[in-house]
Amino acid sequence: MIYNDVRFDTGLTDIKEKELENSYEFNFSLPGFSKENIELTVQDNVLQVNAKSDYKAPEGYKLVKSDFAIKDCFFKANIPEKADREAISAKLNNGILTVSIAKKQIQKKVINIGD
């Protein structure tokens, strides 16, 4: 799979892709985001993740040092042809969005040989 577009307003975000026996799995690092602020869509062969930050700095806040910032981000990835677009699940746990896409079950077809 090829990640053909990743945009965010901060430094690098971790993205992992795994091919398992019966599925494909994507892991997106989204620390500080709630599931209500994440939109996951599939169109044609493309998986898109849009995450909107609702973080507001407290009044009087003064940043001393930061290695990261919570800002809106957008990920776009191609889905393999063998993926079943009707069998997709997602969960957000400890800042990691995990998207699982089942592989299509390929039926073996036996062809009879005629006389």
Protein Blocks (a to p, Z undefined) as FASTA:
>chain_A
ZZfbdcdfbdcddddddddfkbccdddddehiafklpccddehjaccdddddfbdcdehi
acfbdcbdcddddddddddfkbcfklccdddeehiacddddddddddddddddZZ
